[in-house]
Amino acid sequence: MLPTVSTTVKLNLPFISTNVLLVTTPTLYPSSRPSRLLVSSSSAEIIGSPEHPGGKMVAELVGAFNHLTHRMNTAALSTSSSHLLFKTLKLSIPLLQSLPLSPDGRSPLSKALSLALILADLQMDAEVISTGILRQVLEAGAISIYEVKGRIGTTTAHLLHESLRVNNISSKVQFLDNDNSTALRKFCLTYYDVRALILDLALKLDTMRHLGYLPRYKQQMLSLEVMKIHAPLAHAIGMNLLSVELEDLSFQYLFPYSYLYLDAWLRSHETGSKPLIDVYKEQLLNSLTSDAILAEMVDNISVEGRYKSRYSAMKKLLRDGRKLEEVNDILGLRVILSPASGKNESEVGVKACYRTREIVQSLWQEIPSRSKDYIAKPKANGYKSLHMAVDISEKNGHNRPLMEIQIRTSYMDMLAAGGTASHALYKGGLTDPEEARRLKAIMMAAAELAALRLKDLPSTNPKDLDVDNRDMAFHLLDKNGDGKISIEELMEVMEELGAQGEDAREMMQLLDSNNDGLLSSDEFDLFQKQIEFMRDLEYRDNHYKTLLNEKLQITNINV
């Protein structure tokens, strides 16, 4: 085994300084370069110059705000939403930075931002994301709900209180058997604010991603609870991405060898650096868009791809007694066609679906016994779609699992989404149609109320209009709206963060390139790019370490 050589290098950018670890794995070729850069810091925080704590906090504030707003749904980013999130970060960052490390080795700030990013990826609004950040501060005892009510707002304090009610719901039952789990999920869906449930589920996901520090028996206890209660609950409220990851992580801790065996088998079909599903997705889309006959029938074509989750694949193997190579939907593509506008759109859409099937048949060998025509014979609930199973094995003898392809119009897809919602409610423990309809009405009302609460009034300041997401932080710091950040405005935000306002003078000197005593949007944008560069280094470092750990696990299981 070749040794690993590491060298620490000091990397300095204006007002940002960090140590970068160069990790070099020698190869047989003496001219080889270092394999990658690893940032030596252990969290997702920006490491600022220790002589300037105020500048460090401003960098953390701006970096966190930009990272979150970049991941959020732009439709949810109103002026009031951005103000709420910015105000929450200003309150939380100094409090979280003063706390000791969490038991999992992360800083409280890193943990809070990790939860916030999960919520942003789930397209939650600023109120839910702010509550997620404050939840970490509250649980550490650094703030009370009454202080949140006074400094942030009544509605955020209410949601924070509601999220605490959801906490430890498993303690309401003595045994986690199927009946108790179903009853508990039904209770949650009936009596809790759906946004508080989503926040709690996101917190569970963040916990499950960092279970390595716990002893094995505690990992399995938590995983069983998640498998029985939280993953089906995520299904019930339509958070399928949450549910799939919760199931896979629970499966990984409960049955590690089965998980690694299945994972290794699935990865064995990958070739090159590009995921297999992306290769076939691109191939099919190119063939569909270049077909002249189909082009006359449709205005738009989209192709979605997905891997079957490890847990779902294992369930199918156990339930049906199949071999791995007999599972025909490990890889899946969905083609959604928007028929050309005009008369008989429905009829044209059906013809487009069948034309798409012909194109698929020209690309891969169809397995007729595994294909279903739900357009000619719809399901009882009205579901329509073409389902195909195709053989994607290569001619050189490299066998691969069958791939499932679904073909439908955009209208059929909308109807299918309604069916999925019904299926989700069923999996969540609600089998009574009337009860399910009542729950759906409550969920819709809660979502509409949250949107209305954060809806903007018409702005009286023309500078607030048409603000690019990248400029939000600048405009929030530019409190008088004159297009410049003054030394007084910089001092004010530093004092709000708990730092000395005098640090603002040193920061202004470093960032003010034309020495006019003010920060323009261009000067501030350069500062933001430096922050983004440092965060990207940290992200790449964590991603590399995750991939390395996965490869080591697979190697161990194969030994």
C-alpha positions as CSV (number, residue, x, y, z in Angstrom):
1,M,0.0,0.0,0.0
2,L,1.4,3.4,-1.0
3,P,1.8,6.0,1.8
4,T,-0.1,9.2,2.0
5,V,1.8,12.5,2.3
6,S,0.1,15.6,3.6
7,T,1.2,19.2,3.6
8,T,-0.6,22.2,5.2
9,V,-0.7,25.4,3.2
10,K,-1.9,28.8,4.4
11,L,-4.5,30.2,2.1
12,N,-5.2,33.9,2.4
13,L,-8.0,35.9,0.8
14,P,-9.1,39.4,1.8
15,F,-10.5,39.0,5.3
16,I,-10.7,35.3,5.1
17,S,-7.9,33.0,6.1
18,T,-7.8,29.2,6.4
19,N,-5.4,26.3,6.4
20,V,-5.7,23.9,3.4
21,L,-4.4,20.4,3.6
22,L,-2.8,19.0,0.5
23,V,-3.2,15.2,0.5
24,T,-0.9,13.4,-1.9
25,T,-1.1,9.7,-2.7
26,P,2.1,8.7,-4.7
27,T,1.6,6.6,-7.8
28,L,4.0,4.8,-10.1
29,Y,4.4,8.0,-12.1
30,P,6.7,10.5,-10.5
31,S,5.0,13.5,-12.3
32,S,1.7,12.9,-10.6
33,R,0.1,15.8,-8.9
34,P,-1.6,16.0,-5.5
35,S,-4.9,14.1,-5.8
36,R,-7.0,16.9,-4.2
37,L,-7.4,19.7,-1.7
38,L,-8.8,19.0,1.8
39,V,-9.8,21.9,4.0
40,S,-8.7,21.1,7.5
41,S,-11.6,22.7,9.3
42,S,-14.2,20.2,10.6
43,S,-17.4,22.0,9.9
44,A,-19.2,24.0,7.2
45,E,-18.2,27.3,8.8
46,I,-16.1,30.0,7.2
47,I,-12.8,30.3,9.1
48,G,-12.0,34.0,9.5
49,S,-8.9,35.7,10.6
50,P,-8.9,35.5,14.4
51,E,-7.8,39.2,14.7
52,H,-11.2,40.2,13.2
53,P,-14.1,38.4,14.9
54,G,-16.6,40.9,13.6
55,G,-15.5,40.2,10.0
56,K,-15.6,36.5,10.6
57,M,-19.2,36.8,11.8
58,V,-20.3,39.0,8.8
59,A,-18.7,36.4,6.5
60,E,-20.6,33.6,8.2
61,L,-23.8,35.6,8.1
62,V,-23.5,36.5,4.4
63,G,-22.3,33.0,3.4
64,A,-25.1,31.2,5.3
65,F,-27.8,33.6,4.0
66,N,-26.6,33.2,0.3
67,H,-26.3,29.4,0.6
68,L,-29.8,29.1,1.9
69,T,-31.5,31.5,-0.4
70,H,-29.7,29.8,-3.4
71,R,-31.3,26.5,-2.4
72,M,-34.8,27.9,-1.7
73,N,-37.7,28.2,-4.1
74,T,-37.4,31.6,-5.7
75,A,-41.2,32.0,-5.5
76,A,-40.9,31.9,-1.7
77,L,-38.2,34.5,-1.5
78,S,-40.2,37.7,-0.9
79,T,-38.8,40.7,0.8
80,S,-40.4,39.8,4.1
81,S,-39.1,36.2,3.8
82,S,-35.5,37.4,3.2
83,H,-35.8,39.8,6.1
84,L,-37.1,37.1,8.4
85,L,-34.3,34.7,7.5
86,F,-31.6,37.4,7.8
87,K,-32.9,38.5,11.2
88,T,-32.9,34.9,12.4
89,L,-29.3,34.3,11.3
90,K,-28.2,37.5,12.9
91,L,-29.7,36.4,16.2
92,S,-28.6,32.7,16.0
93,I,-25.0,32.8,14.7
94,P,-23.4,34.4,17.7
95,L,-25.4,32.3,20.1
96,L,-24.5,29.0,18.3
97,Q,-20.9,29.9,17.9
98,S,-20.6,30.3,21.7
99,L,-21.9,26.7,22.4
100,P,-19.7,23.6,22.8
101,L,-19.5,20.9,20.1
102,S,-22.5,18.5,19.7
103,P,-22.1,14.9,20.7
104,D,-21.7,13.9,17.0
105,G,-18.6,16.2,16.8
106,R,-20.2,19.0,14.7
107,S,-20.4,22.6,15.9
108,P,-24.0,23.7,16.8
109,L,-23.9,26.3,14.0
110,S,-22.9,23.6,11.4
111,K,-25.7,21.4,12.7
112,A,-28.3,24.2,12.5
113,L,-27.3,25.1,9.0
114,S,-27.4,21.5,7.9
115,L,-31.0,21.2,9.1
116,A,-31.8,24.5,7.4
117,L,-30.4,23.3,4.1
118,I,-32.5,20.1,4.3
119,L,-35.6,22.3,4.7
120,A,-34.5,24.6,1.9
121,D,-34.1,21.6,-0.4
122,L,-37.6,20.5,0.5
123,Q,-38.8,24.0,-0.7
124,M,-40.0,25.1,2.7
125,D,-40.7,28.8,3.3
126,A,-38.5,31.1,5.3
127,E,-40.6,30.7,8.4
128,V,-40.1,27.0,8.6
129,I,-36.3,27.3,7.8
130,S,-36.0,30.0,10.5
131,T,-37.7,27.8,13.0
132,G,-35.3,25.0,12.2
133,I,-32.3,27.2,12.9
134,L,-33.9,28.5,16.2
135,R,-34.8,25.0,17.3
136,Q,-31.1,24.3,17.7
137,V,-30.6,27.5,19.7
138,L,-33.6,26.7,21.9
139,E,-32.6,23.1,22.6
140,A,-29.1,24.3,23.7
141,G,-30.8,26.6,26.2
142,A,-29.3,29.7,24.6
143,I,-32.8,31.4,24.1
144,S,-36.4,31.0,25.2
145,I,-39.6,30.9,23.2
146,Y,-40.6,34.2,24.8
147,E,-37.4,35.8,23.4
148,V,-38.1,34.4,20.0
149,K,-41.6,35.9,20.1
150,G,-40.2,39.3,21.0
151,R,-37.2,39.4,18.7
152,I,-38.4,37.4,15.6
153,G,-42.2,37.2,15.7
154,T,-45.3,35.5,17.2
155,T,-45.9,33.1,14.3
156,T,-42.3,31.8,14.3
157,A,-42.5,31.3,18.1
158,H,-45.8,29.4,17.7
159,L,-44.3,27.1,15.0
160,L,-41.3,26.5,17.2
161,H,-43.5,25.6,20.1
162,E,-45.5,23.3,17.8
163,S,-42.3,21.6,16.7
164,L,-41.3,20.8,20.3
165,R,-44.7,19.1,20.8
166,V,-43.9,16.7,18.0
167,N,-40.5,15.9,19.5
168,N,-40.2,12.4,20.9
169,I,-43.5,11.2,19.6
170,S,-42.3,7.6,19.9
171,S,-42.5,7.9,23.8
172,K,-46.3,8.0,23.5
173,V,-46.4,4.2,23.0
174,Q,-44.7,1.4,24.9
175,F,-44.1,-1.0,22.0
176,L,-43.3,-0.1,18.4
177,D,-45.4,-2.9,16.8
178,N,-47.3,-2.3,13.6
179,D,-50.6,-1.4,15.3
180,N,-49.1,1.1,17.6
181,S,-46.9,2.6,14.9
182,T,-50.0,3.1,12.6
183,A,-52.0,4.6,15.4
184,L,-49.2,7.0,16.3
185,R,-48.8,8.2,12.7
186,K,-52.5,8.7,12.4
187,F,-52.5,10.8,15.6
188,C,-49.6,12.9,14.3
189,L,-51.4,13.6,11.0
190,T,-54.6,14.6,12.8
191,Y,-53.4,16.8,15.6
192,Y,-50.1,18.4,14.6
193,D,-49.3,21.3,12.3
194,V,-48.0,19.7,9.1
195,R,-45.1,22.2,8.9
196,A,-44.0,21.1,12.4
197,L,-44.1,17.5,11.3
198,I,-41.9,18.3,8.2
199,L,-39.4,20.1,10.5
200,D,-39.2,17.2,12.9
201,L,-38.7,14.7,9.9
202,A,-35.9,16.9,8.6
203,L,-34.3,16.9,12.0
204,K,-34.6,13.1,12.1
205,L,-32.9,12.9,8.7
206,D,-30.0,15.1,9.8
207,T,-29.6,12.9,12.9
208,M,-29.7,9.7,10.8
209,R,-26.9,11.1,8.6
210,H,-24.6,11.5,11.6
211,L,-25.2,8.3,13.7
212,G,-21.6,7.1,13.5
213,Y,-20.7,8.3,17.0
214,L,-23.3,6.2,18.8
215,P,-22.9,2.6,19.9
216,R,-24.5,0.0,17.6
217,Y,-27.5,-0.8,19.8
218,K,-28.5,2.9,19.9
219,Q,-28.1,3.2,16.1
220,Q,-30.5,0.3,15.7
221,M,-33.0,1.6,18.2
222,L,-33.2,5.0,16.4
223,S,-33.3,3.3,13.0
224,L,-36.2,1.0,14.0
225,E,-38.2,4.1,15.3
226,V,-37.5,5.9,12.0
227,M,-38.5,2.8,9.9
228,K,-41.7,2.3,11.8
229,I,-42.9,5.9,12.3
230,H,-41.0,8.6,10.6
231,A,-40.4,7.2,7.1
232,P,-44.1,6.2,6.6
233,L,-45.1,9.6,8.0
234,A,-42.9,11.3,5.4
235,H,-44.8,9.3,2.8
236,A,-48.1,10.4,4.2
237,I,-47.4,14.1,3.8
238,G,-45.9,13.8,0.3
239,M,-42.2,14.2,1.3
240,N,-41.1,11.2,-0.8
241,L,-37.4,12.3,-1.0
242,L,-37.3,12.5,2.8
243,S,-39.0,9.1,3.1
244,V,-36.7,7.3,0.7
245,E,-33.5,8.5,2.4
246,L,-34.9,7.8,5.9
247,E,-35.7,4.2,4.8
248,D,-32.3,3.7,3.2
249,L,-30.4,5.0,6.2
250,S,-32.5,2.9,8.6
251,F,-32.0,-0.2,6.4
252,Q,-28.2,0.5,6.4
253,Y,-28.0,0.5,10.2
254,L,-30.5,-2.3,10.9
255,F,-29.1,-4.7,8.2
256,P,-25.6,-3.4,7.3
257,Y,-24.4,-6.5,5.5
258,S,-27.5,-6.8,3.4
259,Y,-27.4,-3.1,2.6
260,L,-23.7,-3.2,1.5
261,Y,-24.3,-6.4,-0.6
262,L,-27.2,-4.8,-2.4
263,D,-25.4,-1.4,-2.8
264,A,-22.2,-3.1,-4.2
265,W,-24.3,-5.0,-6.7
266,L,-26.1,-1.9,-7.9
267,R,-22.8,0.0,-8.1
268,S,-21.2,-2.8,-10.1
269,H,-23.3,-1.8,-13.1
270,E,-21.9,1.7,-13.2
271,T,-19.3,2.5,-15.9
272,G,-17.2,5.6,-16.1
273,S,-17.7,8.8,-14.1
274,K,-21.3,9.5,-15.3
275,P,-24.2,7.7,-13.5
276,L,-25.8,5.1,-15.6
277,I,-29.3,6.6,-15.3
278,D,-28.0,9.9,-16.7
279,V,-26.5,8.1,-19.7
280,Y,-29.8,6.5,-20.6
281,K,-31.8,9.6,-19.8
282,E,-29.7,11.6,-22.2
283,Q,-29.8,8.9,-24.9
284,L,-33.6,8.7,-24.8
285,L,-34.2,12.4,-24.7
286,N,-31.9,12.9,-27.7
287,S,-33.8,10.3,-29.7
288,L,-37.2,11.7,-28.8
289,T,-36.4,15.3,-29.6
290,S,-34.8,14.4,-32.9
291,D,-37.9,12.4,-34.1
292,A,-39.8,14.5,-36.7
293,I,-43.1,12.7,-36.3
294,L,-43.1,13.2,-32.5
295,A,-42.1,16.8,-32.9
296,E,-45.4,17.6,-34.7
297,M,-47.4,16.1,-31.9
298,V,-45.9,17.7,-28.8
299,D,-44.7,21.1,-27.6
300,N,-42.4,19.8,-24.9
301,I,-40.7,16.5,-23.8
302,S,-39.2,15.9,-20.4
303,V,-37.4,12.7,-19.2
304,E,-37.0,12.0,-15.5
305,G,-34.7,9.4,-14.1
306,R,-34.4,7.6,-10.8
307,Y,-32.7,4.6,-9.1
308,K,-34.9,2.3,-7.0
309,S,-34.0,2.8,-3.3
310,R,-32.0,0.1,-1.6
311,Y,-34.7,-0.5,0.9
312,S,-37.4,-0.7,-1.7
313,A,-35.3,-3.1,-3.8
314,M,-34.7,-5.4,-0.8
315,K,-38.5,-5.4,0.0
316,K,-39.3,-6.5,-3.5
317,L,-36.6,-9.3,-3.3
318,L,-38.0,-10.6,-0.1
319,R,-41.7,-10.2,-0.9
320,D,-41.6,-11.7,-4.4
321,G,-38.7,-14.1,-3.9
322,R,-36.9,-12.8,-6.9
323,K,-33.3,-12.8,-7.8
324,L,-31.4,-9.5,-8.1
325,E,-31.4,-9.6,-11.9
326,E,-35.1,-10.2,-12.0
327,V,-36.1,-6.9,-10.4
328,N,-37.1,-4.9,-13.4
329,D,-37.4,-1.4,-12.0
330,I,-34.0,-0.8,-10.3
331,L,-33.4,1.8,-13.0
332,G,-36.4,3.9,-14.1
333,L,-37.2,6.6,-16.6
334,R,-40.4,8.6,-17.0
335,V,-41.3,10.4,-20.2
336,I,-43.8,13.2,-19.8
337,L,-45.2,14.7,-23.1
338,S,-47.0,18.0,-23.5
339,P,-49.3,17.6,-26.5
340,A,-49.3,20.4,-29.1
341,S,-51.9,23.1,-28.4
342,G,-55.0,22.9,-30.5
343,K,-58.0,20.6,-31.0
344,N,-58.1,17.0,-29.7
345,E,-55.1,17.4,-27.4
346,S,-56.1,14.3,-25.6
347,E,-56.2,12.2,-28.7
348,V,-52.9,13.7,-30.0
349,G,-51.3,13.0,-26.6
350,V,-52.3,9.3,-26.7
351,K,-50.8,9.0,-30.2
352,A,-47.6,10.7,-29.0
353,C,-47.3,8.1,-26.2
354,Y,-47.5,5.2,-28.6
355,R,-45.0,6.9,-30.9
356,T,-42.6,7.3,-28.0
357,R,-43.0,3.6,-27.2
358,E,-41.9,2.8,-30.8
359,I,-38.8,5.0,-30.4
360,V,-38.0,3.2,-27.2
361,Q,-38.4,-0.2,-28.9
362,S,-35.9,1.0,-31.5
363,L,-33.3,1.8,-28.8
364,W,-33.6,-1.2,-26.5
365,Q,-35.1,-4.7,-26.6
366,E,-38.5,-4.7,-24.9
367,I,-39.6,-7.5,-22.5
368,P,-43.3,-7.9,-23.5
369,S,-44.2,-10.0,-20.5
370,R,-43.2,-7.1,-18.2
371,S,-44.9,-4.3,-20.1
372,K,-48.3,-2.9,-19.3
373,D,-50.7,-0.6,-21.3
374,Y,-52.7,1.4,-18.8
375,I,-53.8,3.8,-21.5
376,A,-55.9,1.2,-23.4
377,K,-56.9,-0.4,-20.0
378,P,-56.7,2.3,-17.3
379,K,-56.5,1.2,-13.6
380,A,-59.7,1.4,-11.5
381,N,-58.6,4.8,-10.0
382,G,-58.2,6.3,-13.6
383,Y,-54.4,5.9,-13.7
384,K,-53.2,6.0,-17.3
385,S,-49.6,5.4,-18.6
386,L,-47.5,3.0,-20.7
387,H,-45.1,0.9,-18.7
388,M,-42.3,-0.8,-20.5
389,A,-39.4,-3.0,-19.3
390,V,-36.4,-3.0,-21.5
391,D,-33.1,-4.9,-21.6
392,I,-30.1,-2.5,-21.4
393,S,-27.4,-5.2,-21.3
394,E,-24.5,-4.5,-23.6
395,K,-23.6,-6.6,-26.6
396,N,-20.2,-7.5,-25.1
397,G,-22.0,-9.6,-22.6
398,H,-22.1,-7.1,-19.7
399,N,-25.4,-7.9,-18.0
400,R,-27.4,-5.1,-16.4
401,P,-30.8,-5.1,-14.6
402,L,-33.9,-4.4,-16.7
403,M,-35.0,-0.8,-16.9
404,E,-38.6,0.4,-16.4
405,I,-39.8,3.2,-18.6
406,Q,-43.1,5.0,-18.0
407,I,-44.7,7.1,-20.8
408,R,-47.5,9.5,-20.2
409,T,-48.9,13.0,-21.1
410,S,-48.6,15.9,-18.7
411,Y,-52.4,15.5,-17.9
412,M,-52.0,11.8,-17.2
413,D,-49.0,12.7,-14.9
414,M,-51.2,15.3,-13.0
415,L,-53.8,12.6,-12.4
416,A,-51.1,10.1,-11.3
417,A,-49.8,12.7,-8.8
418,G,-53.3,12.7,-7.3
419,G,-53.2,9.0,-7.0
420,T,-49.8,9.2,-5.4
421,A,-51.3,11.5,-2.8
422,S,-54.0,9.0,-1.9
423,H,-51.4,6.2,-1.7
424,A,-49.3,8.4,0.5
425,L,-52.1,9.0,2.9
426,Y,-52.8,5.3,3.0
427,K,-49.2,4.5,3.9
428,G,-49.4,7.1,6.6
429,G,-52.1,5.1,8.4
430,L,-55.3,6.8,7.1
431,T,-57.5,4.3,5.2
432,D,-60.9,6.1,5.7
433,P,-61.6,8.2,2.6
434,E,-63.5,10.9,4.5
435,E,-60.7,11.2,7.0
436,A,-58.1,11.4,4.3
437,R,-60.1,14.2,2.6
438,R,-60.4,16.1,5.8
439,L,-56.6,15.8,6.4
440,K,-55.9,17.0,2.9
441,A,-58.1,20.1,3.5
442,I,-56.2,20.9,6.7
443,M,-52.9,20.5,5.0
444,M,-53.9,22.8,2.2
445,A,-55.3,25.4,4.6
446,A,-52.0,25.3,6.6
447,A,-49.9,25.8,3.5
448,E,-52.1,28.7,2.2
449,L,-52.0,30.4,5.6
450,A,-48.2,30.1,5.7
451,A,-47.9,31.6,2.2
452,L,-50.4,34.4,3.1
453,R,-48.5,35.2,6.3
454,L,-45.3,35.9,4.4
455,K,-46.9,37.6,1.4
456,D,-45.5,41.0,0.5
457,L,-47.4,44.2,0.5
458,P,-46.7,46.4,-2.5
459,S,-43.3,48.0,-1.9
460,T,-43.1,51.8,-1.5
461,N,-39.3,51.7,-2.2
462,P,-38.5,51.2,-5.9
463,K,-35.1,49.9,-4.8
464,D,-36.8,46.8,-3.4
465,L,-38.1,45.8,-6.8
466,D,-36.4,43.2,-9.1
467,V,-33.6,42.4,-6.7
468,D,-31.5,39.5,-7.8
469,N,-31.1,36.7,-5.2
470,R,-27.3,37.3,-5.2
471,D,-27.9,40.9,-4.2
472,M,-30.2,40.2,-1.3
473,A,-27.6,40.3,1.4
474,F,-26.2,43.6,0.0
475,H,-29.6,45.2,0.1
476,L,-30.4,43.9,3.6
477,L,-27.1,45.4,4.9
478,D,-27.7,48.7,2.9
479,K,-30.5,49.8,5.3
480,N,-31.0,53.3,3.9
481,G,-31.2,52.0,0.4
482,D,-28.7,54.4,-1.1
483,G,-26.8,51.7,-3.0
484,K,-23.8,51.7,-0.7
485,I,-22.9,50.1,2.6
486,S,-21.5,52.7,4.9
487,I,-19.1,52.2,7.9
488,E,-22.1,53.0,10.2
489,E,-24.2,50.3,8.6
490,L,-21.3,47.8,8.8
491,M,-20.7,48.7,12.5
492,E,-24.4,48.2,13.3
493,V,-24.6,44.7,11.9
494,M,-21.4,43.7,13.7
495,E,-22.9,45.0,17.0
496,E,-26.1,43.0,16.3
497,L,-23.9,39.9,15.9
498,G,-22.3,40.6,19.2
499,A,-18.9,41.8,17.9
500,Q,-17.2,45.1,18.4
501,G,-18.2,47.7,15.9
502,E,-14.6,48.9,15.5
503,D,-13.9,45.7,13.5
504,A,-15.9,47.3,10.8
505,R,-13.2,49.9,10.1
506,E,-10.6,47.1,9.4
507,M,-13.1,45.2,7.2
508,M,-14.0,48.3,5.3
509,Q,-10.3,49.0,4.7
510,L,-9.8,45.5,3.2
511,L,-12.9,45.5,1.0
512,D,-13.0,49.1,-0.1
513,S,-10.9,48.9,-3.2
514,N,-11.4,52.5,-4.4
515,N,-10.9,54.0,-0.8
516,D,-14.1,56.1,-0.9
517,G,-15.2,54.9,2.6
518,L,-18.2,53.0,1.2
519,L,-18.8,49.5,-0.1
520,S,-20.4,49.3,-3.6
521,S,-22.4,46.3,-4.8
522,D,-19.4,45.2,-6.9
523,E,-17.0,45.4,-4.0
524,F,-19.4,43.4,-1.8
525,D,-20.0,40.9,-4.6
526,L,-16.2,40.1,-4.7
527,F,-16.4,39.5,-0.9
528,Q,-19.3,37.1,-1.5
529,K,-17.4,35.2,-4.2
530,Q,-14.5,34.7,-1.8
531,I,-16.9,33.3,0.9
532,E,-18.5,31.0,-1.8
533,F,-15.0,29.8,-2.8
534,M,-14.2,28.7,0.8
535,R,-17.6,27.0,1.2
536,D,-17.1,25.1,-2.0
537,L,-13.7,23.9,-0.8
538,E,-15.3,22.6,2.4
539,Y,-18.2,20.9,0.4
540,R,-15.8,19.1,-1.9
541,D,-13.7,18.0,1.1
542,N,-16.7,16.4,2.8
543,H,-18.0,14.9,-0.5
544,Y,-14.6,13.3,-1.1
545,K,-14.4,11.9,2.4
546,T,-17.9,10.4,2.1
547,L,-17.0,8.7,-1.2
548,L,-13.8,7.3,0.4
549,N,-15.7,5.9,3.4
550,E,-18.3,4.3,1.0
551,K,-15.5,2.6,-1.0
552,L,-13.8,1.4,2.2
553,Q,-17.1,-0.2,3.4
554,I,-17.7,-1.9,0.1
555,T,-14.1,-3.2,0.1
556,N,-14.5,-4.6,3.6
557,I,-17.7,-6.4,2.7
558,N,-16.0,-8.0,-0.3
559,V,-13.0,-9.2,1.6
